[in-house]
Amino acid sequence: MPNTLRPIRSVIVGTGCRIPDVRVPNDAFLEHEFHGPDQKRIEKTNAEILAQFESITGIRERRYVREDQVTTDIAFDAARNALESSGVDGEQLDGIIVAHNFGDVRAGSHRSDLVPAIAARVKARLKIRNPHTVAFDLIFGCPGWLQGVIQADYMIRSGNVQRIMVIGADTLSRISDPHDRDSLIYADGAGAVILEGRHAGEEMGILAHAVRSDTLEHSGMLFMGESYKEQALEALFLKMEGRKLYKYALNTVAIAMKEALDCAGIDLRDVRKVLLHQANGKMDEAILSALCQLYGIETPPQDLMPMTISWLGNSSVATLPTMLDLICKGEMPRHTIASGDNIIFASVGAGMHINAVVYRWA
């Protein structure tokens, strides 16, 4: 049968990431001044605040970019790393999609720099001359990178393009309120994959996906607001209705994941790895348990869900591609992916958006 009659599959041919250099352990916040939404100083000691935070989120440390770096810098590093691991020439890319949420924010500034697009800046830094390498940004909250993968799959399966790089990069340390306890969650990072269209007789690559946006009632759970310390800083910072978001995620993420698995015709028992956005350790574990319950599985299998949040924090769009790259390059003990393995990616975040992708490793 001619290849042209076989379906086009979007296959990952390269991965890369950039883990920032600055390591920030929890005890670095022992002298911080934390306030509540009422702008009053929190009465608990910082030691108590940090202990409670770690017990809930699982975060012991996080990574921040250096003073001289912005989102474009780490996105470029991840992109270059992905090109090197794939052996793909940048001139052969038909597209570069960069998922982010705040653009470039320089140290000491609270202004987002979004023009030109981060993707255009990365393409220029890669010195790609090909005018048909279309570069554009995607803003979709924490699920942005995975949504970029879904968008790239649509483009590849159209038959009009063959290779697309999808990057997720954010520097949340630059837009978090230092007086808000929730700022302890946020981190910086960048990850990338290169997707390639292949005519395949067997099912491989992206098999199915599911996406939902519950904006009518839940879009306000993440928003930009003033500092919790009155007149401390004239800027807007990322704010979160943490408890509401937690409850929303538990009620909906597992359902979206099952929808994607059902569409692919795959049972959870046949899934090798669940790669879930690293938002909150306890929340991720609860989501996995909820997913298992949908399949009548009482206890999640050991090592089914890799975790990086304890040492990388929540780097938004970067958590999934960073984790995938670490696994692919043998940097996560006990976690491997082999040909034929089924994987499900899933994320939840601002919007409120949820997405899931079922993937079979080639």
Beta strands, then each sheet from edge to edge (+ up, - down):
strand 1: 8-18
strand 2: 22-25
strand 3: 61-64
strand 4: 95-99
strand 5: 134-138
strand 6: 163-171
strand 7: 188-199
strand 8: 205-213
strand 9: 222-225
strand 10: 237-240
strand 11: 273-276
strand 12: 342-349
strand 13: 353-360
sheet 1: 1+ 7- 6+ 4+ 5+
sheet 2: 2+ 3-
sheet 3: 8+ 13- 12+ 11+
sheet 4: 9+ 10-
end
